[in-house]
């Protein structure tokens, strides 16, 4: 197969992997945090790339979470950032292996 034909399966695999990573981390946060709503889910996804004190302040102000809950949330957001490049790389490698 040509290189262009590998783009679609590789990107689809990456998208499925991204959804899976977010889903797993959201499930883990929901199990550790008592009150969680759909707005918190949207904030989790949109604020993954936030940094440090600004992210903690946003969770405190927007979500009304205490410091322990914020630590749990930000820990899982950081895990998302570390896992996403791995998922993309794994998707590209597996697609190349399966379609070659």
N, C-alpha and C positions, 0 to 999 in steps of 0.2 A: 504494500500500500504506500501511496505517496505521503509526504509529510503533511500536506493539506488535509488529507482524509483523516488524519489522527487528531486534528484540532477539535472536532465536534465531540467525539467520545471522551477525549481528555477533559474538555470543559464541562461536559455533563457530569462526569465523575467528580470533578472538583466541586461543582454546585451541590451535588448530593452529599459530598463530604462536608461542605460548609454547613449545610442544613443539619446534618447529623451532629457536628461539633457543637453548634449553638443549642440544639435540642438537648443533648446530654448535659451541658453546663447549666442550662436553664432548669432542667429537672433536678439537678443537684442543689442549686440555689433554692428552688422552691421547697425542697425537702428540709432545708436548714433554716429557712426564714418563715416565720409564722404567717404574716400577712403579705400576700403577693397578688397583684392584679395584672390585667392586660397592659395597663399603662406602664407598670414596672418592667414588663417584658419588652415593650418598645424602647424604654429608656436603656435597658441592658444592651440591646442590640445597637442602638445609636451611639451609646457612650463608651463602647469598647475601646476606641482609640483615644479617649480622654486620658489625662495624665495627672497623677498625684493628688495634691490638695484640691485642685479644681474639681476633679471627679468625685472625691469624697464630699465636698461641699454641695455638689449637685444632688447627690443621693440624700444628703441630710435635708436639704431645702425642698426638693421636689417629692421625695418619697417619704420623708419623715422617719427615716431609719436611724437607729442608734449606732454607736461606733463599732460594736461587735458585728452587727448585721452588715454594716458597710464593709468591714474587713472580709467577710465571707463573699459578698457580691464582687468586690474588686479582685479578690483572689481568682475567682472563676472567670472574670473578664480577662485577666492576664493570661490564664490558661488558654482562653480562646485565641488570643494573639499569638501564643507559641504554637498552638496546634494547627492553625490555618495554613501556614506555609508548608507544614509537614503533609497535610492532606493534599494540597495542590501538587507537591512533588510526588507523593505516592500515586496520585491519579495519573500523572504523566508517565511515570515508570510502568505502572500496571497496564495502561493503555498500549504503550509501546510493546510490552512483552506479549500481550494477548493478541494484538493485531499484526504482529510481524511474521 
